[in-house]
Amino acid sequence: MNCPEEDFPAVRAPSHSVVEEAKAAGVWIFGGGVMTQRASIVATEGTVTEGPYPEPKAVIGGFSIIDVPSHDDALTWTAKFAEACRCAQEVREIMYDPDS
């Protein structure tokens, strides 16, 4: 979730290694870094407001989407990312919509 900026060079290679491992295992879908913590909120009528801004301890630096058969498998992969990134990771399940 929140990796200190000074750790970026040291975590780049290990985290990319985990991505390559996930690709080789056939579970990797997509991932990337979050460029800014600033969010734009678009209301149902189309108005746009800026925010909310996360607390510094809750900053999201990036995300990975993997396709695995179980929650336990997701936790196993997440542990690999947490170790490589040197920071805690959050796990969320995404509902699949076959019509999308």
N, C-alpha and C positions, 0 to 999 in steps of 0.2 A: 504494500500500500504506500508507504512513505519511506523511500530510500534517501538518505542524505546525499545531497548533490556531489559532495566530495568523494562519495563511493562509486559514482557513475563509471569512471574508467575501469575500476577493479571488478565491477559486476557485468560489464558489457560482454566480455568473452564467455564467462560462465552461463549467463542467461541465454546468449545466442546458442550455446551448446545444448541447453535444454530444449530450445526451439527446434534445433536440428534433430535431436533425439525424438521429439514428439512427431516431427514430420516423417522420420524413418519408421516410426511405429504406426503411422497412418491415423493419428488422432488429432493432428494440428488442423485447425480451420482458418484462423485469422488472429492477428494481434497487432498491437502498436502502442506507441507512447502517446500520452495526452500532452498536447502542446501548451495548453494553458488551463488554469483552474477556473477561469472566468466562464460562467455559463450564461447563455441567453435563454430566457423562458418565453415561449410563444403561446399565448392564451388561445382559447377556442375561437375567439373573434378576430385573432390575428395581431393583437397588440404584443409588443415585445418589451420585456424588462430585463435588466441585467441582474445576475445573482441567482441563487444564493452562492456565497463563497464558503468553501469548507474551512473548518478550523485547520491550522497548520498541521496538527497531528493526524488529520484525516485526509490528507492530500492523496489523490489518485494519480500515480505516475504513468500508468499504462494498463493494458488488459490483454488477456489471452483467451481465445475461444477454442476449446477442444471438444471433441466428440468421443465420449467414452461410455461404456455400457452401464456404469454404476456410480453412485455417489462416492463409494470407497475408492474407485479408480480415479475419480476427480481429485480426491484428497491426496492420493499418492502422487499424482502429477503436480499438484499445487505445492506439496512439500519440496519437490525438486526445484520449482521456481523460487520458493521462499529461501531455500539454501543458496541458490545461485545469486539472487537479488539482495540477500542479506537483510530482508525485511519481511514482515508479516504479509500474508496474502488473504484476500477475501474470496470465498467461493459462492457463486450464484448459479442456479440452474435456469436455463433459458427454455421456455416452452417451444416445442417445435410446431410449426403451422405448415402442414403439407401443401396448402394453397398459396404459400408465399414464394 
